Amino acid sequence: MGAVSLPGRALAIFAVALLAIIHQDPSANSTSLQEPPENHVREPSSTGQQTLWMDPGDVASLDFEYGPGGKDRQPVSPFQFVDEDMAGTTAKINVIDARGVSWNIKWGREVFPSTFCTRLAWACGYVAAPEYFVAYGYIAGARDLRRARAYVAPDGWFENARFQLRAKSPRFLKDQGWEWAENPFVGTRELAGLKILTMLVSNVDAKDANLGVFEEDGDGKRYLFAVIDWGSSMGKWGIPLLRNVGECEGFAKQSRDFVSNRKGRLRWQFRGKHDRELMDGIDVADARWLLQYLGEITEKQFRSGLLASGATLREADCYTPALLERVRQLRQAANAGNARTK
């Protein structure tokens, strides 16, 4: 966005108003600006097991380089164009790789945050579709592109993309979803832990439309509830005018004051879409529960996951201590007060 020139008087008035918004009392747990209402989403109506979280096992041994898909499920070039995905606002297309596996490719500023945050969610036991960062590759048959035209050259080559697996099982249910305030897991440690993770990575666009459901076939149907878009993360929180994505300087600066404990209650500095709903109902015991998994992630794993997701060496050097600091503050706040019974 280009710079906007304002007359001196108007600029001064704007600056005073902006500072008044920024310096509101964060303990009020309220958004600075009201967000527009979103369309209601429909949860699965069929009978079946409903799952938000699964025990990840020995967290410290998990491979952050390849994430939930592992090394063997990486996308294999060349890729065959299927169609352009016009959902949302970012450039995306659907392809089939050399092994016949379907993938959704995304470009732009959300590539790195999305790929890294799925690894973090997976390591803490949450449902996450396998995602990989692909530095470059070739797409055959790409045609009539609109948004993706800026990222795919006329000869089919591309750079710096996020590949998300589109498996037959578990199968993503496009017409079904869930809401932070209304779902089968309200009041559980598992839902509270997911809310904490969302704030920990500064996901400023945690709207209900970014929550989805997968259907897994087997002996009986199982519905997997997940955050399906982590792209608006790893930047700076705040009012819409000040937020950004995948920018470590702001992320690291805000990490100095991420969470505290005031008289046994957790107080969050995070400000983003749905922040009230994210903060609601989280107890110090929820933080302690999540830290059984989040707290086991090592510095080496954080760094490995960042680099594998497309972060530069400089960005990895910036993000790693910032993430560790947020985890440290969460542990300190969780151990400083008494927990309510759930």
C-alpha positions as CSV (number, residue, x, y, z in Angstrom):
1,M,0.0,0.0,0.0
2,G,1.4,3.4,-0.9
3,A,1.9,6.2,1.6
4,V,-1.1,8.5,2.1
5,S,-0.5,12.3,2.3
6,L,-2.7,14.2,4.8
7,P,-2.7,17.8,5.8
8,G,-0.9,18.5,9.0
9,R,-4.1,19.1,11.1
10,A,-5.8,16.0,9.8
11,L,-2.7,13.9,10.4
12,A,-2.4,15.1,14.0
13,I,-6.1,14.2,14.7
14,F,-5.6,10.8,13.1
15,A,-2.5,10.1,15.2
16,V,-4.3,11.0,18.5
17,A,-7.2,8.8,17.6
18,L,-5.0,5.9,16.7
19,L,-2.9,6.2,19.9
20,A,-6.2,6.2,21.9
21,I,-7.2,2.9,20.3
22,I,-3.8,1.3,20.6
23,H,-3.5,2.1,24.3
24,Q,-6.8,0.7,25.5
25,D,-6.6,-1.5,28.6
26,P,-5.7,-5.0,27.3
27,S,-7.2,-6.6,30.4
28,A,-10.6,-5.7,29.1
29,N,-10.3,-8.6,26.6
30,S,-12.1,-6.8,23.8
31,T,-11.4,-6.1,20.2
32,S,-10.4,-2.6,19.2
33,L,-12.7,-2.6,16.3
34,Q,-15.9,-4.6,15.8
35,E,-15.7,-7.3,13.1
36,P,-18.6,-7.8,10.7
37,P,-20.7,-10.9,11.4
38,E,-19.9,-14.1,9.5
39,N,-22.2,-16.6,7.9
40,H,-23.2,-19.5,10.1
41,V,-21.5,-22.8,9.2
42,R,-23.0,-26.2,9.5
43,E,-21.5,-29.1,11.5
44,P,-21.6,-32.7,10.4
45,S,-25.2,-34.0,10.8
46,S,-24.3,-37.7,10.3
47,T,-23.5,-39.9,13.3
48,G,-19.9,-40.7,13.8
49,Q,-17.0,-40.1,16.2
50,Q,-16.0,-36.4,16.5
51,T,-12.3,-35.7,17.0
52,L,-10.4,-32.5,17.7
53,W,-7.3,-33.8,19.3
54,M,-5.2,-37.1,19.3
55,D,-2.2,-37.9,21.5
56,P,0.9,-37.0,19.5
57,G,3.1,-39.4,21.5
58,D,6.7,-38.4,22.1
59,V,6.7,-34.8,21.0
60,A,10.4,-34.3,21.2
61,S,11.0,-37.0,18.7
62,L,8.6,-35.7,16.0
63,D,10.1,-34.6,12.6
64,F,9.4,-30.9,12.1
65,E,11.2,-30.9,8.8
66,Y,8.5,-33.0,7.1
67,G,5.6,-32.6,9.5
68,P,2.4,-34.7,9.6
69,G,2.9,-36.1,6.1
70,G,6.4,-37.4,6.7
71,K,9.2,-37.6,4.2
72,D,7.6,-40.2,1.9
73,R,4.4,-38.1,1.1
74,Q,6.2,-35.1,-0.3
75,P,4.7,-33.8,-3.6
76,V,6.6,-35.1,-6.6
77,S,7.2,-32.9,-9.7
78,P,6.1,-32.5,-12.5
79,F,2.6,-31.4,-11.7
80,Q,-0.5,-31.5,-13.9
81,F,-2.9,-28.6,-13.7
82,V,-6.5,-29.4,-12.7
83,D,-8.1,-26.0,-12.1
84,E,-7.7,-22.7,-10.3
85,D,-9.1,-22.5,-6.7
86,M,-10.9,-19.1,-6.4
87,A,-12.0,-19.6,-2.8
88,G,-10.7,-16.9,-0.4
89,T,-8.5,-14.1,-1.5
90,T,-5.1,-15.7,-2.2
91,A,-3.8,-17.3,-5.4
92,K,-4.4,-21.1,-5.4
93,I,-4.6,-23.9,-7.9
94,N,-5.3,-27.6,-7.7
95,V,-2.8,-30.1,-9.3
96,I,-2.0,-33.8,-9.5
97,D,1.6,-34.8,-8.9
98,A,3.8,-37.4,-10.7
99,R,2.4,-40.1,-8.4
100,G,-1.2,-39.2,-9.0
101,V,-1.7,-37.5,-5.7
102,S,-3.9,-34.4,-5.5
103,W,-2.6,-31.1,-4.0
104,N,-3.8,-27.6,-3.5
105,I,-1.0,-25.0,-4.1
106,K,-1.0,-21.6,-2.5
107,W,1.3,-18.6,-3.1
108,G,1.9,-15.3,-1.4
109,R,2.6,-14.1,2.1
110,E,0.7,-16.9,3.8
111,V,2.9,-19.7,2.5
112,F,5.4,-19.8,5.3
113,P,3.0,-19.2,8.2
114,S,0.6,-21.8,7.0
115,T,3.2,-24.5,6.5
116,F,4.9,-23.9,9.8
117,C,1.8,-23.6,11.9
118,T,0.4,-26.9,10.7
119,R,3.5,-28.6,12.0
120,L,3.1,-26.9,15.4
121,A,-0.6,-27.8,15.6
122,W,0.2,-31.4,14.7
123,A,3.0,-31.7,17.3
124,C,0.5,-30.7,19.9
125,G,-2.0,-33.3,18.9
126,Y,-4.4,-31.3,16.7
127,V,-5.7,-32.4,13.3
128,A,-3.6,-30.9,10.5
129,A,-3.5,-31.6,6.8
130,P,0.0,-32.4,5.5
131,E,1.6,-29.3,4.1
132,Y,5.0,-28.8,2.4
133,F,7.0,-25.8,1.2
134,V,8.2,-26.3,-2.4
135,A,10.9,-23.9,-3.5
136,Y,10.3,-24.4,-7.3
137,G,8.6,-26.8,-9.7
138,Y,6.8,-27.2,-13.0
139,I,3.1,-27.3,-13.8
140,A,2.0,-28.8,-17.1
141,G,-1.2,-27.5,-18.7
142,A,-1.7,-24.4,-16.6
143,R,-4.1,-22.1,-18.5
144,D,-6.6,-19.3,-18.1
145,L,-5.1,-18.3,-14.8
146,R,-6.4,-15.3,-12.9
147,R,-4.9,-14.7,-9.4
148,A,-2.3,-17.4,-9.9
149,R,-1.0,-15.8,-13.1
150,A,1.4,-13.7,-11.1
151,Y,3.0,-16.8,-9.7
152,V,3.1,-19.3,-12.6
153,A,5.3,-18.3,-15.5
154,P,4.1,-18.8,-19.1
155,D,6.3,-21.9,-19.4
156,G,4.7,-23.5,-16.3
157,W,7.5,-22.9,-13.7
158,F,6.8,-21.5,-10.2
159,E,8.6,-20.7,-7.0
160,N,7.9,-20.6,-3.3
161,A,4.6,-22.4,-2.9
162,R,2.7,-24.2,-0.1
163,F,1.4,-27.7,-1.1
164,Q,-1.6,-29.0,0.9
165,L,-2.5,-32.6,0.5
166,R,-6.1,-33.3,-0.8
167,A,-6.6,-37.0,0.2
168,K,-9.7,-39.1,-0.4
169,S,-9.6,-40.1,3.2
170,P,-9.7,-38.1,5.4
171,R,-11.8,-36.1,2.9
172,F,-12.3,-32.4,3.3
173,L,-16.1,-31.5,3.6
174,K,-16.4,-28.2,1.7
175,D,-20.0,-27.5,2.9
176,Q,-19.5,-28.2,6.6
177,G,-17.6,-26.5,9.3
178,W,-17.8,-25.4,12.9
179,E,-17.5,-22.3,15.1
180,W,-15.3,-21.3,18.1
181,A,-18.3,-20.6,20.2
182,E,-20.5,-23.5,19.2
183,N,-19.0,-27.0,18.7
184,P,-18.9,-30.4,20.4
185,F,-15.8,-29.5,22.4
186,V,-16.9,-26.4,24.2
187,G,-15.5,-26.5,27.8
188,T,-12.8,-29.0,27.1
189,R,-9.1,-28.8,27.6
190,E,-8.6,-29.7,23.9
191,L,-10.5,-26.7,22.6
192,A,-8.9,-24.3,25.1
193,G,-5.5,-25.6,24.0
194,L,-6.2,-24.9,20.4
195,K,-7.3,-21.4,21.3
196,I,-4.0,-20.9,23.1
197,L,-2.0,-22.1,20.1
198,T,-4.0,-19.7,17.8
199,M,-2.9,-16.8,19.9
200,L,0.6,-18.1,20.4
201,V,1.3,-17.9,16.6
202,S,-0.6,-14.5,16.4
203,N,-3.2,-15.8,14.0
204,V,-5.1,-12.5,13.4
205,D,-7.7,-14.0,11.1
206,A,-9.1,-16.8,13.3
207,K,-12.6,-16.5,11.8
208,D,-15.1,-19.4,11.7
209,A,-14.7,-19.7,8.0
210,N,-11.1,-20.9,8.6
211,L,-12.4,-23.9,10.7
212,G,-13.2,-27.1,8.8
213,V,-14.1,-30.7,9.0
214,F,-12.6,-33.8,7.4
215,E,-14.4,-37.2,7.1
216,E,-12.3,-40.3,7.7
217,D,-13.6,-43.7,6.5
218,G,-12.8,-46.9,8.4
219,D,-14.7,-49.3,10.7
220,G,-17.0,-46.3,11.4
221,K,-17.0,-42.7,10.2
222,R,-14.9,-40.2,12.1
223,Y,-15.2,-36.5,11.7
224,L,-11.9,-34.5,12.3
225,F,-12.3,-30.9,13.4
226,A,-9.5,-28.6,12.5
227,V,-8.2,-25.1,11.8
228,I,-7.8,-25.3,8.0
229,D,-6.1,-22.0,7.3
230,W,-3.2,-20.8,9.5
231,G,-2.0,-18.3,6.9
232,S,-2.6,-15.1,8.8
233,S,-0.1,-15.9,11.5
234,M,3.5,-15.2,12.6
235,G,3.2,-11.5,12.3
236,K,2.0,-8.6,14.4
237,W,-1.4,-8.5,16.2
238,G,-3.5,-5.4,16.8
239,I,-6.2,-3.4,15.2
240,P,-6.7,-4.2,11.5
241,L,-4.6,-1.2,10.4
242,L,-1.6,-2.4,12.3
243,R,-1.7,-6.2,11.8
244,N,0.6,-8.1,9.4
245,V,1.5,-11.7,8.5
246,G,4.8,-13.5,8.4
247,E,6.8,-10.6,9.8
248,C,9.2,-11.5,12.6
249,E,10.3,-8.1,13.8
250,G,6.7,-7.3,15.1
251,F,6.2,-10.9,16.2
252,A,9.4,-10.9,18.3
253,K,8.7,-7.4,19.8
254,Q,5.2,-8.5,20.9
255,S,6.6,-11.7,22.4
256,R,8.0,-9.7,25.3
257,D,4.5,-9.3,26.6
258,F,2.5,-12.2,25.4
259,V,0.6,-13.5,28.5
260,S,0.6,-12.9,32.3
261,N,-1.2,-14.2,35.4
262,R,-3.3,-11.7,37.4
263,K,-4.8,-13.1,40.5
264,G,-5.0,-16.6,39.1
265,R,-6.4,-15.6,35.7
266,L,-4.6,-15.5,32.4
267,R,-4.4,-12.2,30.7
268,W,-3.6,-12.1,27.0
269,Q,-2.2,-9.2,25.0
270,F,-3.3,-10.7,21.7
271,R,-5.7,-8.7,19.5
272,G,-7.2,-10.2,16.4
273,K,-10.4,-11.4,14.8
274,H,-12.5,-13.4,17.3
275,D,-10.1,-12.5,20.1
276,R,-12.9,-12.5,22.7
277,E,-14.0,-16.0,21.8
278,L,-10.4,-17.2,21.8
279,M,-9.7,-15.9,25.3
280,D,-13.1,-17.0,26.7
281,G,-13.0,-20.0,29.1
282,I,-9.3,-20.5,29.2
283,D,-8.0,-21.5,32.7
284,V,-4.4,-21.9,34.0
285,A,-5.1,-25.7,34.0
286,D,-5.7,-25.6,30.3
287,A,-2.3,-24.0,29.8
288,R,-0.7,-26.6,31.9
289,W,-2.4,-29.3,29.9
290,L,-1.2,-27.9,26.6
291,L,2.3,-27.4,27.9
292,Q,2.6,-31.2,28.3
293,Y,3.0,-31.2,24.5
294,L,3.9,-27.6,23.5
295,G,6.5,-27.4,26.2
296,E,8.2,-30.5,24.9
297,I,9.0,-29.0,21.5
298,T,12.8,-28.3,21.4
299,E,14.6,-25.3,20.0
300,K,16.0,-27.5,17.3
301,Q,12.5,-28.6,16.2
302,F,11.2,-25.0,16.1
303,R,14.2,-24.1,13.9
304,S,13.9,-27.1,11.7
305,G,10.2,-26.5,11.1
306,L,10.7,-22.8,10.3
307,L,13.4,-23.5,7.7
308,A,11.4,-26.4,6.1
309,S,8.4,-24.0,5.8
310,G,10.3,-21.4,3.8
311,A,11.8,-19.1,6.4
312,T,15.2,-17.7,5.7
313,L,18.1,-18.3,8.1
314,R,17.7,-14.8,9.4
315,E,14.0,-15.3,10.0
316,A,14.6,-18.6,11.7
317,D,17.1,-16.9,14.0
318,C,14.5,-14.3,14.8
319,Y,11.4,-16.5,15.3
320,T,13.0,-19.3,17.3
321,P,13.8,-17.3,20.4
322,A,10.5,-15.5,20.1
323,L,8.5,-18.7,20.1
324,L,10.5,-20.0,23.0
325,E,9.9,-16.8,25.0
326,R,6.1,-17.2,24.4
327,V,6.2,-20.7,25.7
328,R,8.3,-19.6,28.7
329,Q,5.8,-16.9,29.6
330,L,2.9,-19.4,29.2
331,R,4.6,-21.8,31.6
332,Q,5.3,-19.0,34.1
333,A,1.7,-17.8,34.0
334,A,0.3,-21.3,34.2
335,N,2.3,-22.1,37.3
336,A,1.5,-18.8,39.1
337,G,-2.1,-19.4,39.9
338,N,-4.8,-21.9,40.9
339,A,-6.9,-23.7,38.4
340,R,-10.6,-23.9,38.3
341,T,-12.2,-27.4,38.0
342,K,-13.5,-28.4,34.6
